Amino acid sequence: MSDIAISTLQENLERSIFETIRLELVDKGYLPDITDTVRYPQSSSGMANWNSDLNTIKNDKGFYIELYGTGIGESKGIKSTPRIVIESDNFLPGALGGDPLKSFIWNTDNNNYDVYITPPQSVDFYINFRLVANSIKQLRILNSLLAISIPRRAYIKFIYDSTKSFFIRYLNYYQEDQESSGVLEHVYAYEIPDCWDREDNNLESIASINELTLNINLQKYMDGSWGYYTDELKVNN
């Protein structure tokens, strides 16, 4: 048994990367903005508007680009081209050791200090981007969009906390073209080095100190001789 919470760090990394690419697709006009809940409510009318706007993009630019995040294949339905698929890989040991010293973080909910200790070692997280197209024109645009949204070396902001970011870098490339069906598939492998795969261990909670009493021994000359007496000093928080 442990007091370590189930981590949401991997989800935060994956969603942050997805959102970074999605915003670029929307900005370049290759994908409608799903966050427009007025245009795309969770209803049959919203789905109809979505499909209609996809067809408008196709008529204007020749094609639209769909973006698939991590998840089981069945949830994505029929995969059209062109598309970008984000594929999470695995965690491997990183190069950094965690700080073994305790850290104290103020908890505003109970006005106490929570005591944490970081994991003993960082991890490297690997992720692949599959660019799937059926023409070289589509593939060139997919390559350009990936290079803009996820540069070869970059800091990406976390979606849940824009004041923080993580480092990502390009590692490898390979092709998985399907000549028989005319599908071009280029895979770019990236690494997020020295991140964490679990939360800090919350050891305990320490109550804040509201009053501190100090006993001070003072030497004083009185009645013709030196002597000691004890005074008391109180310090309020």
Secondary structure, DSSP 8 states (H G I E B T S, - for coil): --------HHHHHHHHHHHHHHHHHHHTTSS--TT-TTTS-SSHHHHHHHHHHHHHHHHHHS---EEE-SS-GGGG-S--SSEEEEEEEEEEEEEEE---S-EEEEETTTTEEEEEE--SEEEEEEEEEEEEESSHHHHHHHHHHHHHHS-SEEEEE-SS-TT-EEEEEEEEEEE--BGGGTBEEEEEEEEEEEE-SS--EEEEEEE---EEEEEEEEEEEETTEEEEEEEEEEEE-
